[in-house]
Amino acid sequence: MNETSNTVLIPVKGLPMGENSFSFAIDGKFFQGFENSQIKDADCTVKVKVVRHQTLLNATCTVGGFVVCECDRCLDDLTLKVDVERVLTVGFGNVDVDEESEEEDVMIVDSSESEISLDQFVYDYICLSLPLVKTHAPGKCNPEMVKYLTDRDASSQASQKDAASSPFKDLKDMLNKKNN
């Protein structure tokens, strides 16, 4: 099944036992549904391979593509590659899921559910795959912003140097010693 939408819904009612595959295309509209999203735009393909068992299913989510977010240095748009694969275990009803298992992602849904939304999991997988510090490669940032930051940093260092050589610094140090 190949769908183009901005939601990742897996139908579970009538899903045959064994392996089933789904494919979804997501873009910037998908991320607008999440509050305070750091992602402005996207062009990603989400492939979900679902292995249905009697009381649970294992969903292997593979996300590939690109996302656009803000550069932490120059605030211009930055395109980052996304390539992540995670396994989600979905249990139905009162299924006991072994907490000692290697599976990190577990979701329990009511057995009467006809479909499950993987939106939050896909969003989390993508966000967690991004680097902690998102910046352009050296020399690729907005030159005007880099110049502003460099000038500001130089003036800040100069003012610190002036403060350190001030004659009042010695007087302040003497007062601090006297009070201690």
N, C-alpha and C positions, 0 to 999 in steps of 0.2 A: 504494500500500500504506500503510495507516495502522495503526501498532502503538502500544500503550500498554505501555511497559516502562521499566526503569531501566538499559537498556543500548542503545547505538547500534551495531547490527550490520547490515552491508550484505552481502547474499548476492552473491557474484561468480560462482559456478558457475551456468551457465545464464542469466546476466544478458544480455539481448539487446543488440546494438550500438545505439548511439544514446542518447537521453535517457530516464532512468528517475527516478521520484520516490518518496521515502520520507518518512514523518513519524513522529516519536517524541515521547512525552510523558515528561518527566523531573521528578522531585520531589526531596525531601531525601534519599531513599534512594540516589539516584544519587551524591550527593556524599559519603555515608558510606563509600563504597568507596575514597576517596582519603585518604591519611594527612595529618593536619594541615590539613584543609580549613577555610577560613575561612567557608564557607557552611553555615548551619544548616538551611535549608529552601529549597525552590524550587517554582516552578510555571512551567515553561518548555516551549515547543514547539520541537523541533529538526526543521527541514525540510532534507532532503538531496536535491539535484538531482544525479544522477550521469550523466555523459556517458561512455559506454563506447566505447573505441577498441580496436584490436587488441591492443596491448601495454601500454596504460595506461588509466586513467580519471581524469576530473576530477570532484571532488565539491565542489559549492558548498554549504556549511553555513550555514544561516540560523537563528539562535537568537533567540527573542523570549519575553518573559515577565518574571517577577520572581524575585529571590532575597532571602533574609533572612540578614543577617550582623550582627555586633556593631558598635555605634557606637563609634568610637575615643575619643569624649569621655565618654559616660555609661554605656557598656557595655550599654545596652538594645538590644533587637532593632531593626534598621533594614532596611526594605524598599527595595531598589534595583531599578530597571528595567534589563532586559537587552535590548539590540537590537544584534546583531552579525552580520556576514556575512563569511565567509572561504572561500578556495578551497584545497582540498587536492588535490595530484596524487599518484596512487597508481600505481606502476610494478610490473610483474610480472616476477619472475625477475631476469635480468641486464640490465635496461633501463638504458641510459645516460640520466641526467637532466641536462640542461644546467644547470650550477651558476651560469651567468651569467643565467639566466632570471629573470623578475620574480616567479615563483612562490616564495613563502617556505616553504611547507609541503609537504614531499615525504615520502612513505612508500614503501618498497620491500618487497614481500611475495613470498613464494615462490609460484610459479605454480600449485602444487598446493592452495593455500588455497581453501576453499569459501566463506568469509565473512571480512570484515575488521571489526575493532572500531574505531570512531571515538571511543570513550569518552575516552581521554586528550586527544585533540585538542579535543573539545567542552568538556571540563573546562577546558583551557587557554584556549580562546577566551572562555569566560564569565569566568574569573578575570581575564584581561587586559583585559576590557572594563569592569571595575569601577574606580571612582576609587581613586587611591592612598590618599587620606585619606577614610575613610568616616564621615561625621558627619551628624547630623540638621540640618535647616535651623535658622537662628538662632531661639532661643526654643522649639524643639520637643524639646530634650533633657530627660531626667529632672530636674525641678527640685531634688530632694533631692541628687542627685549634683553638680549644678552648684553648689549652695550649699556643699557640702563642698569642692569644688575651689576655689571662690572664697575661702572661709575659710582654707583651707590655703595658698593663694597669698599672701593678705594677711599671714598670720603669718610666712611665709617671708621676705617683703619687710621686715617689721618687724624680724626677727632680723638680717637683713643690715644694716639701717640702724643697729641697736644696735651691731653689731660694728664698723661703720665709725666710730662716734663714741666708741668705747672708748678710755680713756687708755692702755691697753696696746698699742694699735695703733701709736702713735708710738714706744713703746719697741721693739717688734718691728721697725719700719722702721729705727730707729737700729742695732740689732744686725745687720740684713741689710746695711746700708751698711758697717758696720765689718768684717764678714766678707768682703765683696767687695773 
